[in-house]
Amino acid sequence: MRFRLFRPRIEAHIRRSFEYLEEANLAWVEHQAAAEHHAALAKMYSERIARIESEIKNSHQVRPMVPRQPPEDLRDEIERPKAESVVAYPTRTAR
């Protein structure tokens, strides 16, 4: 008889334990997904580092020094005399 008095309390305790278990399982799934995301980011950044280091290494290689010529359309602008930078507007009486 005495055991039956405490039985509803034990069921509530077990129910609460199942809630904790479900909460822990959800947290595990969330952390597992976050771990996969972070692993993918780590891989992406390691590939990025390798690519940037390769670009830096290739940029330091000795290149032949060839004088560069400006493109044809820019050569015309360089050789052409520049116009005045100040614009003269007509006076009000002339309008």
C-alpha positions in Angstrom: 0.0 0.0 0.0 2.7 2.4 0.9 4.5 1.8 -2.5 1.4 2.9 -4.4 1.4 6.3 -2.7 4.7 7.1 -4.2 4.1 5.6 -7.6 2.8 8.8 -9.3 5.9 10.6 -8.1 8.2 7.9 -9.6 6.3 8.1 -13.0 6.8 11.9 -13.0 10.5 11.4 -12.3 10.8 8.9 -15.2 8.8 11.2 -17.5 11.2 14.1 -16.6 14.1 11.7 -17.3 12.7 11.0 -20.8 12.5 14.8 -21.4 16.1 15.2 -20.4 17.1 12.3 -22.7 15.2 13.9 -25.6 16.8 17.2 -24.9 20.3 15.6 -24.8 19.6 13.8 -28.1 18.5 17.1 -29.8 21.6 18.9 -28.5 23.8 16.0 -29.8 22.2 16.4 -33.3 22.7 20.1 -33.3 26.3 19.8 -32.2 27.0 17.1 -34.7 25.6 19.4 -37.5 27.7 22.3 -36.2 30.8 20.0 -36.1 30.2 19.0 -39.8 29.8 22.7 -40.7 33.0 23.7 -38.9 34.9 20.8 -40.5 33.8 21.9 -44.0 34.9 25.5 -43.1 38.2 24.3 -41.9 38.7 22.3 -45.2 37.7 25.4 -47.2 40.1 27.7 -45.4 43.0 25.2 -45.6 42.4 25.1 -49.4 42.3 28.9 -49.5 45.5 29.2 -47.6 47.2 26.7 -50.0 45.9 28.7 -53.0 47.0 32.1 -51.6 50.5 30.7 -50.7 50.8 29.3 -54.2 49.9 32.7 -55.7 52.4 34.5 -53.5 55.1 32.0 -54.4 54.4 32.3 -58.1 54.4 36.1 -57.9 57.9 36.1 -56.5 59.3 34.1 -59.4 61.8 36.1 -61.6 60.0 37.6 -64.6 61.8 39.0 -67.6 61.8 42.8 -67.5 60.1 43.9 -70.7 59.1 47.6 -70.9 55.3 47.8 -71.2 53.7 50.0 -73.8 50.4 51.6 -73.0 47.5 50.4 -75.2 46.9 52.2 -78.5 43.8 54.1 -77.3 45.7 55.5 -74.3 48.7 56.5 -76.4 46.5 58.9 -78.3 45.3 60.5 -75.0 48.9 60.8 -73.7 50.2 62.5 -76.9 47.1 64.8 -77.3 47.4 68.2 -75.6 45.1 68.6 -72.6 42.2 71.0 -72.6 41.9 73.8 -70.1 40.7 72.5 -66.8 38.8 75.7 -66.0 35.5 76.2 -67.8 34.5 79.8 -68.7 30.8 80.3 -68.4 29.1 83.2 -70.2 28.1 86.1 -68.0 24.4 86.8 -67.3 24.3 89.9 -69.5 25.4 87.8 -72.5 22.5 85.4 -72.2 
